Amino acid sequence: MGASRRPEHRPATREIDEQTVVGEVYLTALLRSQLRSGLALLGVVLLGLGGLPVLFILLPEVAGYRVGPVTVAWLILGVAVFPGLLVAAWWQVRTAERVERDFTEIMRRR
C-alpha cells in the first residue's frame, strides 16, 4: 500500500510573491480595507470643510464677527482648520498601520 501524499504547504506570503490568484485576493482585501478607511475620512473632512461655508451663510453674524482686523470666518478657515487636518492625517496613518499589522498577522498564521 502506498502512503498518500500530503499536499504541499504554501505560505500565504508565497502566494503574494508569486502573484497567484490567491495572492491577488489577499492584496485586494488589504487595499479595499485601506481604501474604505481613506474614503470614510475623506467624507468626514469634506463634510466638515464644506459645511463651514454653509454655516457662515446661515449665520452671517458669526462669520462677520471680527477679532482684531480679521473676521471669525477667516480665522476658522485659515487657522483652526489645520489642527483638524493634522488630527485627520494622524488618524489615517494609524488606521493604515493597523490594517497592515492585521494583514501581516494573518499572513503569518497561514
C-alpha positions as CSV (number, residue, x, y, z in Angstrom):
1,M,0.0,0.0,0.0
2,G,1.3,3.4,-0.9
3,A,1.1,6.3,1.5
4,S,-1.0,9.2,0.4
5,R,0.9,12.3,-0.3
6,R,0.3,15.4,1.8
7,P,-0.5,18.5,-0.2
8,E,2.4,21.0,-0.3
9,H,2.0,23.7,2.3
10,R,2.2,27.0,0.6
11,P,2.6,30.0,2.9
12,A,0.3,32.9,2.2
13,T,3.3,35.2,1.5
14,R,4.4,32.9,-1.2
15,E,1.0,33.3,-2.9
16,I,1.6,37.0,-2.9
17,D,5.3,36.8,-4.1
18,E,4.3,34.5,-7.0
19,Q,1.3,36.7,-7.9
20,T,-1.1,33.9,-7.8
21,V,-4.9,34.3,-7.8
22,V,-5.0,33.7,-4.1
23,G,-2.3,36.3,-3.5
24,E,-4.2,38.7,-5.6
25,V,-7.3,38.1,-3.4
26,Y,-5.2,38.8,-0.3
27,L,-3.8,42.1,-1.7
28,T,-7.2,43.2,-2.9
29,A,-8.6,42.7,0.6
30,L,-5.8,44.8,2.1
31,L,-6.2,47.6,-0.5
32,R,-10.0,47.6,0.0
33,S,-9.7,48.0,3.7
34,Q,-7.3,50.9,3.3
35,L,-9.5,52.5,0.6
36,R,-12.5,52.1,2.8
37,S,-10.9,53.9,5.7
38,G,-9.4,56.6,3.4
39,L,-12.8,57.3,1.8
40,A,-14.5,57.5,5.1
41,L,-12.0,60.0,6.4
42,L,-12.3,62.0,3.1
43,G,-16.1,62.1,3.5
44,V,-15.7,63.4,7.1
45,V,-13.2,66.1,6.1
46,L,-15.1,67.2,3.0
47,L,-18.3,67.4,5.1
48,G,-16.6,69.4,7.8
49,L,-14.8,71.8,5.4
50,G,-17.8,72.0,3.1
51,G,-20.1,72.6,6.0
52,L,-18.2,75.7,7.1
53,P,-19.3,78.0,4.2
54,V,-22.9,76.8,4.7
55,L,-22.6,77.6,8.4
56,F,-21.3,81.1,7.6
57,I,-24.1,81.7,5.1
58,L,-26.7,80.5,7.7
59,L,-25.2,82.5,10.5
60,P,-23.7,85.6,8.9
61,E,-23.4,87.4,12.3
62,V,-20.9,84.7,13.4
63,A,-19.0,84.9,10.1
64,G,-18.8,88.7,10.2
65,Y,-17.7,88.9,13.8
66,R,-14.2,90.5,14.0
67,V,-11.2,89.5,16.1
68,G,-8.9,92.4,15.5
69,P,-8.7,93.1,11.8
70,V,-9.8,89.6,10.8
71,T,-13.2,88.0,10.7
72,V,-14.0,84.8,12.5
73,A,-14.7,83.1,9.2
74,W,-11.1,83.7,8.0
75,L,-9.7,82.7,11.4
76,I,-11.6,79.4,11.2
77,L,-10.8,78.7,7.6
78,G,-7.2,80.0,7.7
79,V,-6.1,78.8,11.1
80,A,-8.4,76.5,13.0
81,V,-8.9,74.0,10.1
82,F,-5.2,72.9,10.1
83,P,-5.1,71.2,13.5
84,G,-8.2,69.3,12.5
85,L,-6.5,68.2,9.3
86,L,-3.4,67.1,11.2
87,V,-5.6,65.0,13.5
88,A,-7.3,63.5,10.5
89,A,-4.0,62.7,8.9
90,W,-2.7,61.2,12.1
91,W,-5.9,59.0,12.4
92,Q,-5.5,57.9,8.7
93,V,-1.9,56.8,9.2
94,R,-2.8,55.0,12.4
95,T,-5.6,53.2,10.7
96,A,-3.5,52.2,7.7
97,E,-0.8,50.9,10.0
98,R,-3.3,48.9,12.0
99,V,-4.8,47.4,8.8
100,E,-1.3,46.4,7.6
101,R,-0.4,45.0,11.0
102,D,-3.5,42.9,11.0
103,F,-2.8,41.8,7.4
104,T,0.7,40.8,8.4
105,E,-0.5,38.8,11.3
106,I,-3.0,36.9,9.1
107,M,-0.2,36.2,6.6
108,R,2.0,34.8,9.4
109,R,-0.8,32.4,10.6
110,R,-1.4,30.8,7.2
